[in-house]
Amino acid sequence: MTVPPPIVAPSILAADFARLADEVRAVENAADWLHVDVMDNHFVPNLTIGLPVVQSLRAATQLPFDVHLMIEDPRRWAPGYADAGAYNVTFHAEACDDPVALAKDLRSAGAKAGLAIDRDTPIEPYLDLLPSFDTLLIMTIKAGFGGQRFIPQLLEKVRTARQHVAAGHLELRIEVDGGIAADTIEQASAAGADAFVAGTAVYGAADPAEAVRRLRALAERAAPGA
């Protein structure tokens, strides 16, 4: 079993919000995607940034935006992020009653479509939906807060998803989000993940760009078939 070359997506949730444009530029020449966590204080008990910030940042960088919507009623809001120029828009399975229809809407708006699975949600009911998506984001923590500790038991979902993707010859990124750092990314890569969200591990480092490069190298080394 082989996986695509790894993608590292620094999460601006861990950046200095007073200097967002500068923080984005600090990883521009190293990161593959920029991960943008949108929380609404309803679906998750936290409130972060929304569409106006994404629209403003879009003009400040060439990095593809990987928008992660931790919100209620994603069918109302998700297409707006695609219209704002997001490369990939991911919404939670738990918040949407017709994920496939929303995926079609996002693709029609010009974005990739992602499906997120939270910590306590089994993955099996959603495996048959994966051909409609470009990204499967598997939370390795409970959605809603940055800085949590990685839960290795959740990698079983990654293994299940990778086997399903391989068996069906699907073109799908398997992304992990939560506690990804130098001491955990190899486990996630070995399980079959190929896109990695890293917040504190990047923006807590003295050199964020070098932190991204190190994380990618670790993921490459541990990937199945490497």
C-alpha positions in Angstrom: 0.0 0.0 0.0 1.3 3.4 -1.0 0.0 6.9 -0.3 0.4 10.2 -2.0 3.3 12.6 -1.0 2.4 14.2 2.3 0.8 17.6 2.7 1.5 19.7 5.8 -1.1 22.4 6.6 -0.2 24.8 9.4 -3.2 25.8 11.4 -3.6 29.6 11.9 -5.6 28.8 15.1 -2.2 28.7 16.7 -0.9 31.8 15.1 -0.8 35.4 16.5 -4.2 36.8 15.4 -2.8 40.3 15.6 -0.3 39.5 12.9 -2.1 37.0 10.7 -0.8 38.1 7.4 2.8 38.0 8.7 2.2 34.6 10.3 0.9 33.2 7.0 3.9 34.6 5.1 6.2 32.9 7.6 5.2 29.5 6.2 4.4 30.5 2.6 7.5 28.9 1.1 7.3 25.7 3.2 3.6 24.8 3.7 1.4 23.0 1.2 -1.9 24.3 2.5 -3.0 26.8 5.1 -5.5 25.3 7.6 -8.3 27.7 8.7 -10.4 26.6 11.6 -13.9 28.1 11.6 -15.8 27.6 14.9 -19.2 29.0 15.7 -19.7 28.5 19.4 -22.7 26.2 18.6 -21.4 23.0 17.0 -18.3 23.4 19.1 -17.9 25.4 22.3 -15.5 27.9 20.9 -15.6 30.9 18.6 -12.8 31.7 16.1 -12.8 33.4 12.7 -15.2 33.5 9.8 -15.7 34.5 6.2 -14.4 38.1 6.4 -11.1 37.0 7.7 -10.8 34.4 5.0 -11.6 36.9 2.4 -9.0 39.3 3.7 -6.3 36.7 4.0 -7.0 35.4 0.5 -5.4 38.5 -0.9 -2.3 38.2 1.3 -1.0 34.8 0.2 -0.8 32.3 -2.6 -1.2 29.3 -0.3 -4.2 27.1 -0.9 -6.8 27.5 2.0 -7.9 24.3 3.7 -11.0 25.5 5.5 -12.4 23.3 8.3 -15.9 24.3 9.3 -16.8 23.3 12.8 -20.2 24.9 12.5 -23.9 24.1 12.5 -25.8 24.3 9.3 -22.8 24.0 6.9 -25.1 24.0 3.9 -25.9 27.7 4.6 -22.3 28.8 5.0 -19.9 26.4 3.2 -20.4 27.6 -0.4 -19.4 31.1 0.7 -16.0 29.9 1.6 -15.7 28.3 -1.8 -16.7 31.5 -3.4 -14.1 33.3 -1.4 -11.4 31.2 -3.0 -10.9 28.3 -0.6 -9.1 25.4 -2.2 -10.7 22.8 0.1 -13.8 23.2 2.3 -14.4 20.6 4.9 -17.5 20.2 7.0 -18.5 17.8 9.7 -20.6 14.7 9.0 -22.3 15.2 12.4 -23.6 18.7 11.3 -25.1 17.8 7.9 -28.0 15.6 7.0 -27.0 15.3 3.3 -23.2 15.4 3.0 -23.2 14.3 -0.7 -25.5 17.2 -1.8 -23.2 19.7 0.0 -20.1 18.1 -1.6 -21.7 18.6 -5.0 -22.5 22.3 -4.1 -18.9 22.9 -3.1 -17.4 21.3 -6.2 -19.8 23.4 -8.3 -18.5 26.5 -6.6 -15.0 25.6 -7.5 -13.7 24.0 -4.3 -12.6 20.6 -3.2 -15.1 19.0 -0.8 -14.0 17.5 2.5 -15.8 15.4 5.1 -14.8 15.6 8.8 -15.3 12.9 11.3 -15.1 13.9 15.0 -13.5 11.9 17.8 -16.6 10.0 18.9 -18.1 9.3 15.5 -17.6 5.9 13.9 -16.3 6.1 10.4 -17.9 3.0 8.9 -21.3 4.7 8.1 -19.5 7.2 5.9 -17.2 5.0 3.9 -19.6 4.6 1.0 -19.9 8.4 0.7 -16.2 8.9 0.1 -16.3 8.8 -3.8 -18.2 12.1 -3.5 -15.3 13.8 -1.6 -11.8 14.9 -2.2 -10.7 14.9 1.5 -11.5 12.9 4.6 -10.5 14.7 7.7 -10.2 12.4 10.8 -10.0 14.2 14.1 -7.3 12.9 16.4 -8.7 15.0 19.2 -12.2 16.3 20.1 -13.1 19.1 17.7 -13.3 22.6 19.1 -10.0 23.5 20.8 -6.4 23.8 19.8 -3.5 22.4 21.9 -5.1 19.1 22.8 -3.1 15.9 23.2 -3.1 13.4 20.3 -5.2 10.3 20.8 -3.4 7.4 19.1 -6.4 5.0 19.3 -8.2 7.2 16.7 -5.7 6.1 14.1 -7.7 3.0 13.7 -10.1 5.1 11.7 -7.3 6.2 9.5 -6.3 2.6 8.9 -9.9 1.7 8.0 -10.2 4.6 5.7 -6.8 3.9 3.9 -7.8 0.3 3.3 -11.2 1.4 1.9 -9.5 4.0 -0.3 -7.0 1.5 -1.6 -9.6 -1.2 -2.3 -11.8 1.3 -4.2 -8.9 3.0 -6.0 -10.3 6.3 -4.8 -8.5 9.7 -5.2 -8.9 11.0 -1.7 -6.7 12.8 0.8 -6.8 11.4 4.3 -6.1 14.3 6.6 -5.5 14.2 10.4 -6.1 17.1 12.7 -5.2 17.3 16.4 -2.0 17.0 18.3 0.1 16.5 15.2 3.8 17.2 16.1 7.2 15.7 15.6 6.4 13.0 18.1 3.1 12.0 16.6 3.2 12.6 12.8 5.1 9.4 12.1 2.4 7.3 13.8 -0.3 9.1 11.7 1.7 8.7 8.5 2.3 5.0 9.1 -1.4 4.5 9.6 -2.1 5.9 6.2 -2.7 9.6 6.6 -1.3 11.8 3.9 -2.3 15.3 5.0 -1.4 16.7 8.4 -2.7 19.7 10.2 -0.2 21.2 12.7 -0.8 24.2 14.8 1.3 24.6 17.9 4.0 22.4 16.4 4.5 25.0 13.7 3.6 28.4 15.2 5.1 27.5 18.6 8.5 26.9 16.9 11.2 29.5 16.6 11.3 28.9 12.8 7.8 28.0 11.6 8.9 27.2 8.0 11.6 24.9 9.2 9.1 23.2 11.5 6.9 22.5 8.5 9.8 21.0 6.5 10.8 18.8 9.4 7.2 17.5 9.8 7.0 16.7 6.1 10.3 14.8 6.2 9.1 12.8 9.2 5.8 11.9 7.5 7.6 10.9 4.3 10.0 8.6 6.2 7.1 6.8 7.9 4.7 6.5 5.0 3.6 3.0 3.9 5.7 2.0 1.0 8.4 4.6 1.7 
